[in-house]
Amino acid sequence: MQIDFSAREITVKLVYYGPALSGKTTNLQALHAAAQEGTAGRLLTLETRDDRTLFFDLLPLTFRSRGDVSIRFKVFTVPGQVIHSSTRRLVVQGADGVVFVADSQVDETQNNGASFMDLKSNLKAHGVALKEMPVVIQFNKRDLPNVRTREELAELASRGKEPVYLAVATKGEGVVETFLGILELSWRRLESEHQLSKKFGIDGRQLLLDVSARLGRKGGLDEALAARVGGKVPKVGG
């Protein structure tokens, strides 16, 4: 996180991580499409000739709190291909939260596992333990055949601390819920470390409500967080 006290601006970095073709870029495209006019900047994408993300996508979302503080979310993806490990390590540096986008297809289980271990390794290279980083897991591509069942994923979620969300990013399903999930976890950590409510008068719950509204989600905030598979739904405070 970066704080500019003179400009009263806070910048939060969120990274979408996961194996190649799991839907990381599609998540950012769906967020960009859902955002109200004036909320999102340009979606920057660097691609190879086979249309995979080469370096990263950057989606700046800007909100203004009731305490007249500008809060900017810089949302990145990493390249999933194995050969771009050094780029993933660079992009994840300084992240305030990570969305791990997994492919729900059974045949992709090994690739998901290898990518998650890669995340752990790259965080460690920056002196950050995985358990210290706010992380949510999204199982994407739920509309494809031969995917892991909801029951399997619920059992998986019960064994870990990371909230698990289900999504079909190509249709925008589960995308905003996943984003709110990582924002909730990341903001809790930042509030604990920096007392943002005290310094800037930012109400964490109100911030998430505003983000949810600007991303066009209908329904309550607690309902959105309850979309996770398994785990306790937290109450979002200031």
N, C-alpha and C positions, 0 to 999 in steps of 0.2 A: 504494500500500500504506500502511496505517496500523498503527502499533505502539503498544500500550499496555503499557509496561514494568511498571507497578504491577499491572495485572490479568493480565499475561503473556498478552496476546491480540494476534493478528496478523489483520488484515482485508485480504483480497485482492479486488480488483474485476475481474471478467471481464464483457465485453460481447459479446452476439450481435448482429451487424450484417448488413445485407443488404437487398435490395429487398422491396417489399411482397409478402406472401403466399408468401414463400420457405420458411417453416417455422420461423422463429425462436422464436415462442411455443410451437409444438409441441415443439421441442427442450426447452424448460424444463419443459413439462408432462410429457414423458417422463422427464426427470431426476427430477422430483418424485415421479413414480409409482415409479421404480426405487429410490429412497432408502429405506434401512431406517428403521424407526420411531425417532424421536428424532434423526435426522440432518438432516432438512429442516424449515424453518419454513414459514409460510404462503406460498403462491404468490400474490402480489398482481398483479392485472391490471386495467388501465384500458382500456376499449374504447369504440369508437364504436358507433353503431347498426348498422353493417354488419359488426360482429364483428372488426374489425381492431384491433390494439393501437394505442392513441392515444399514450400516453407511453412507459411501460416496464413490464416485468415485473421483479419482484425475488424471487429465490429464494435465501434464505440457507441455506447448507449449513455445518454446524459439525462439526469433527473435533478431537480432542485428541491431541497428539503424545505420544511416549514421554517427552519432556522436560517433561511436564505443562504444555504450552502449548496454549491454545485457538486453533485456526486457523479462521477464518470466511471462507467464500467468498461474496461477494455477486455474484450473477449477474443481469445486466440484459439486456433487449432494447431496441432502438430502434424507433420507428415507421418503416416503410418508405416511406410515402407521401412524395412530393416536397415537399408543402407543409409538412412537419414538420422541415425541415432544421435549424432553430434548436434544436429539442428533441434531435435526434441529436447536435448539437455539444455540448450540455450533458451528455447522458448519457455520452458517450465520454470526457469530461474525467476525468483521473485513473485511467484504465483501466490495469491491469497486463497485460492480454492481450485479444485480440479473436478471436472466431470469426466468420468471414465466411460466412454461409449463402447459397449460390447455388442457383438453381433449375436443375435438370439439363435442362429442356426446351430444345430448340434455339431455339425462338421467344423465349426469355427471355434470350438471350445479350447483347443490347444493354442490357437493364435491369440485368443482373448487372454489366456493365462500368461503367455510369453510377454504380451504387451503390458500386462499389469506388473509383472516382475521388472520390466524395463522402466516403468514409471517409478517403481520403488528405488531402482538403482540410480536413476537420474536425479531424484530428489536427494538421495544420500550423497551424491557428488556435490550438492550445494549445502551439505550439512543439515538437511532436513529429514527427519524420520517420517515414514509414511503415516504412522499413527498420530503425528503432530499436525498433519495437513488435512483441512476439511475436504472430504471426498464424497461424492455421490456416484453411484453406478447406474447407468442407463442401459437397459437391454433393448436395443433397437431392432428394427426389421421384423416386428411381430406379425406382419401380414404375410410373411413367406412360409412355405411348407417346411416341415421338419425342424421346427424351433423347439427350444426347451420350454416345457409347460410352465404355466403360472405357479403351479404347486411346487415344481422343482426350484424355481427362482425364489419363492417364498421360503423354502427350506434353506436355500443358500443365504438369503438375507438374515435368517435367524442365527446363522453361525458367524456373521461378521458384524462390524459396527457401522459399516457404510449403508446409508439408505439406498434402496434399489427402486428404480422407476422403470416402467415399460413404455415403449414408444414406437410409433411409425412416423419417423421424421419426415418422410416424403409427403405425408398428409398433414403434418403439423401436430399429430397426436402425441401428447406427453412431453412436447418440447418445452413449453412454457413452465409446466409443472416441474420438470427437471431443473430448469434455470432458477426457479424460485427456491427449490430445495438446496442447491449449492449456495445461493445467495444467503439463505437463512443461516446455514452452518458457518459460512465465511464471516458474516456480519457478527455473529455471536463471538467468534474468536477475536475479531478486530475490536469489538466493544470491550471485551475483557482485557485486551492488551493496551488499548489507547483511550478508553473512557470517552468515546465519541459523543455520547449523549450529554455528558457533562461539559465537554469542551465546545461543542458546536450546537447543542440543543436538538440533536437528531433523535427522533423516536424510531427505533428499529422496526417495530410493527407497522407504523404508518408508512415508512419507506417501502416495505414489501407490498403493502396495499397499493401504493402509488405505482410501483413497478408492475404489479399484476394488472392494474387498470390500463396502464400505457401500453402493455403488451396484448391488450384486448381479451384478457381471460375473463369469462363470465363465471360467477360463483365465488364463494368465500375463500379467504386465504387458507384457513385451516383445512378446508376441503381440498385445496390444491396440494397441500403438504401431505394430506391423508392418502393421496394417490400413490404414495410409495407402497411397495410390497413388503409387508412385515415391518417390525420395528415400532417404537412408540412415537406418536406424533407430538412434537414439542409445541409449546405455546410460545409465540414470539413476543418478546417484551422489548422495552426500550434499550 
